[in-house]
Amino acid sequence: PDYSPQFRCIADRCRHSCCIGWEIDIDPDAREAYRRVPGEFGTRLNAAIDDGEVSSFRLGEGERCPMLNQNGLCDLITALGEDNLCQICADHPRFRNYFADRTEIGLGLCCEEAARIILTQEEPMRFIALEDDGEDADLPEEEAALLSLRGELIALMQDTSMPLEARLDALL
């Protein structure tokens, strides 16, 4: 959606941090990088990770990520920079839907800042293409039907000539 590039984590201003109460898995590339972090911070970082089939941060008191400091900021970012986040932390609340001819990226409503951006849009939502490889893949019949129906539902919900209640009734 065209509003997606507006998203920036509000970090310490967030009332419901995604760094509390969520299992935070660490992708293999980030895990290997974390093993090489030197010094006191590297020791603390590696002691906060459970390695199993999938590595993850061991949540602390109140189910807080051990990298979330008392000021509501991520110590990984403050110590190493945003480029050193594991994939799930770098992506959240973005999600991807994979289709035969495209990958769609959106923002999830589980994040209060993403929800604020989504729910306060005054203009109709548009999808923007970030890149086009020029390949026109044939969509499976089910995907084509799903995307067609979704397009109709989005158009219906964005038709402001109808009251919201009427649009919701039509949607259902």
ABEGO torsion letter per residue (X at the ends): XAAAAABBBAEAABABBAABGBBBBBBAAAAAAAAABBEAAAAAAAAABBBBABBBBBBBBGGBBAABBAAGBBAAAAAAEAAABBAAAAAOABBBBBBAABBBBBBBAABAAAAAAAAABABBBBBBBABBAGBBBBBBAAAAAAAAAAAAAAAAAABAABBAAAAAAAAX
